[in-house]
Amino acid sequence: MRRLLLALLFLIVSPLSAEETIVADLSQRRVAITTDFNGSEILIFGAVKRLAPLTSLEPLDVIITVSGPPSPVTVRRKDKIAIIWANRDEVEIDSAPSFYAILSSGPIEDILSETEDLRHKITKEKMIRSVDAGGVADAAAFTDALIRIQQQKGAFYADEDAVSFDEQTLFRTTVDLPANLTEGDYRTQIFLVRDGAVVSKFETDIAVQKVGLERFLYNLAYNQPLIYGLMSLAIAIIAGWLASALFSAFRRT
């Protein structure tokens, strides 16, 4: 009886934020890379499920991130030595995604606290991990350089007004995936934020895979490199012979 009373008391005094969860889905969970693939647009939508009516608590915000397969990266800085430019310092980035998009219903610095950002690794600066600075004093500058390079390539981007959030309940946005995608699982995370803190989180994956001829050539190159090399050599020889034959026939006419 005592345990039952404690459980009922816990339910009574539980904050409303614990009763708010995310129900979400994507327009597609699989992206097929073919010969004519030029990117894809994915709709992300959902709602806030409540076990009690909405009260006068602080308003909610939504942050959505899409992260491509991570891999280690070496970032080097060139410096002028005498009359030539050469690599001088380098930093090993332990994990950096091949693609990263962050979409939100408002400015990140206004709706998310630094502590929660560090805990969930939401912004680009917190998401990238550097473990080996190699004695470089300004290692953070190398992370900034990587982010800048990826942004120029279109692999990293942020839009702080991309998530439409209606009546503190329904949200939706679209994420643009570029044509030069890396094959793998793209982790999609949705964060429900109130007063700087994450109150609920939803996570799913988008599978990006080569199909058709691209898949065959990819598997052949990685699983049977000798056969792939011989086939490439044969194709080059045949193409060269055909070009020579056509050129000779053209000269005779």
Secondary structure by P-SEA (a helix, b strand, c coil): caaaaaaaaaaaaccccccbbbbccccccbbbbcccccbbbbbbbbbbbbccccccccbbbbbbbbbcbbbbbbbbbbbbccccccccbbbbccccccbbbbbccccccccccaaaaaaccccccccccccccccccaaaaaaaaaaaaaaaacccccccccccccccccccbbbbbcccccccbbbbbbbbbccccccbbbbbbbbbbbcaaaaaaaaaaaccaaaaaaaaaaaaaaaaaaaaaaaaaaaac
